[in-house]
Amino acid sequence: MDAKERYEKERLDGKQQRQLTIVEAAEREFISRGIEKTSMQHIADAANIGIATLFRYFPKKDKLIVAVATKLLQPIHDAFMTTAGLPGSCLDKLERLFDFLIQEHDRASAKYMIDFDSYAAHSLEPVEDMESFVALHRRISHHWATIVQSGIEDGSIRSDLQVKETLTTIMNAFGQFSRQLSLQNNILLFESDLESRPQLLILKGMFLDYVKSR
């Protein structure tokens, strides 16, 4: 590597690090203030940069909103990818994914993703840069399809069920419920002192018992 190539690499590495610093600052501000109430100035201050520098990296707030959502979706993708590649039955993999979602449900990132879904759904115009987020979702769907197919083939899931439809409905329901429980301090529950983890463990047991082959 000659001097010019080394300079270009260092410049690129520095740019990528600055982008990461900005995205991490935006994540903290969005989680703390909410997406709507967070301004670009808030993010610039949190990242210790000038507002002009922020706009040079992210010309619009939407780009930062999606960048944070994509960053927070990555661990979910990694969990599905890793689980799909593991040995074991489909039922084992379902249990692993449920355990992952239980572990993740009370993180601040879960609250952000609820806020992001609402923001994107109510936006009057398409949110910019959604392509990267959607592409990551598609990769998750691909790994999920591999897990579902193993349930059709390995005999661990009841053969009288519509396996694809049933497992997908169950996973979506569990994921949505785990996210909503992350907001339990701000919503009315029948029992205000009922902790979220036991509820998720009960639901996990019900779902696994329902789908497992007899």
C-alpha positions, -999 to 999 in steps of 0.1 A, spaced: 0 0 0 15 33 -11 12 66 7 -18 77 -14 -37 44 -8 -29 46 30 -42 82 31 -74 72 14 -79 43 37 -74 65 68 -97 91 54 -124 65 48 -119 50 82 -122 84 98 -154 92 79 -170 59 89 -160 64 125 -176 99 124 -208 85 109 -209 59 137 -204 85 163 -232 106 149 -256 76 147 -248 66 183 -255 102 194 -288 102 175 -298 69 190 -293 83 225 -312 115 217 -341 97 199 -345 72 228 -343 100 254 -365 126 238 -385 107 212 -381 109 175 -405 138 169 -390 160 197 -354 155 188 -339 182 166 -308 180 145 -292 205 168 -298 182 197 -279 155 178 -251 178 168 -246 188 204 -247 152 216 -221 143 190 -199 173 198 -199 185 163 -212 216 145 -246 216 129 -230 221 94 -209 190 99 -239 170 109 -258 181 77 -228 172 56 -230 136 68 -268 134 72 -286 161 51 -320 151 65 -333 139 99 -351 110 82 -317 96 71 -306 95 107 -339 80 119 -335 51 94 -298 47 102 -305 42 139 -334 18 131 -312 -2 108 -284 -3 135 -309 -16 161 -323 -42 137 -289 -57 130 -287 -78 163 -321 -93 154 -309 -102 120 -278 -118 136 -299 -138 160 -321 -152 132 -291 -159 110 -272 -177 138 -302 -197 149 -310 -208 113 -275 -222 109 -275 -242 142 -281 -279 145 -313 -290 162 -350 -291 156 -372 -263 145 -388 -264 180 -353 -259 195 -348 -229 172 -381 -214 181 -373 -216 218 -339 -200 212 -356 -171 193 -382 -167 220 -354 -165 246 -336 -139 226 -367 -117 223 -373 -121 261 -338 -110 268 -341 -80 244 -376 -68 252 -367 -44 280 -339 -27 262 -343 9 253 -339 -1 216 -373 -19 218 -390 14 227 -372 31 198 -384 6 173 -420 12 185 -415 49 180 -399 43 146 -428 21 134 -453 48 144 -432 76 128 -429 57 95 -466 47 95 -477 83 101 -452 101 79 -470 120 51 -441 112 27 -420 81 23 -392 80 48 -359 84 30 -332 57 29 -357 30 39 -341 7 13 -313 -4 37 -338 -11 65 -361 -31 42 -332 -51 28 -322 -61 63 -358 -72 70 -357 -93 38 -326 -111 50 -343 -118 83 -373 -132 64 -349 -154 44 -334 -169 76 -368 -173 91 -380 -192 60 -351 -216 65 -362 -222 101 -398 -227 90 -388 -252 63 -369 -273 89 -402 -274 109 -420 -289 79 -392 -315 74 -379 -325 108 -412 -336 124 -408 -314 155 -439 -294 145 -475 -307 144 -482 -320 109 -519 -310 111 -509 -273 112 -503 -249 84 -467 -247 95 -456 -215 77 -487 -195 85 -488 -208 121 -452 -203 130 -451 -168 114 -482 -157 132 -468 -169 165 -434 -153 160 -450 -120 150 -474 -121 180 -446 -128 204 -424 -101 190 -451 -75 191 -462 -84 226 -426 -83 238 -422 -48 224 -454 -36 239 -443 -49 273 -413 -26 270 -437 3 275 -455 -12 304 -446 16 327 -465 40 305 -497 19 298 -525 6 320 -522 -31 329 -548 -52 347 -521 -57 374 -497 -28 375 -471 -48 395 -471 -78 371 -436 -81 357 -431 -85 320 -406 -115 320 -430 -140 336 -457 -130 311 -433 -137 282 -422 -170 297 -458 -181 300 -466 -171 264 -435 -189 252 -446 -221 270 -481 -218 255 -468 -213 220 -442 -241 221 -467 -265 236 -493 -257 209 -470 -263 179 -448 -292 191 -454 -326 176 -471 -351 199 
